[in-house]
Every structure is written in structure tokens, then in C-alpha cells.
Amino acid sequence: MRKHSVKLQGDDLANYFNDHQGDFNGNGDALCLAAGYGIKAEDGTEKCNFSDFIKELADAVDLTNYLNPNNQEK
């Protein structure tokens, strides 16, 4: 999966999330990094900037059904 060099936002992030969420086999960190939300950790590795990623994702996508799958609209 191609990693984006800039943070995806808004519709771009929503479309990426909807199109590729299944590609990461539940690995949210990999999805976060691929969407451009990686930061360098103290040990030099790249990790997910979770707070920025989830804030932008929550603005771009209705996460209600992802956070509480038992509360799906009927």
C-alpha cells in the first residue's frame, strides 16, 4: 500500500478510509501511517500520530458504527 507523504484530510481521508480499511487486516497503525499520519518516535521508528489521525478521521467519517458495531442503524 502506498504511503501518503502529506496528511489526508476531509473527503480524501474519508474516501481512503472507506476504500482501504479492509486492506490493513484491523491494523489501525498501518492505516494511520499510510494516510500520512506518521511521526518519528524517540528510537527513530515511525509511529502513528493517533491524536491527529483520529481527530481528522472523526471529522471526515461518521465513526458511530465503527466504535459501537451493536448500535448500527436499521
Steps between C-alpha positions, in 0.01 A plus 500: 500500500633841402579732789386860460764766563241755616216446745177410326211714623128544446354316203842365399539333840139379503537344155834342591355358821193359326699360207790347696391419856482128417849502349666532841346195672398704805841667532399858579862611535575392144190684374604809695853493355379438147266800529800723577473524879839355590740668741850402607523332838792562734666178382483619137215275390183636353180477701144618459415852615178358639352819642529691170386201296191416705399868528514545124337163435215583738443825310508322163306178572204408721675257733190408703461154349875431512526587868179322602413231244196392709346844444462478120214686339223275377 
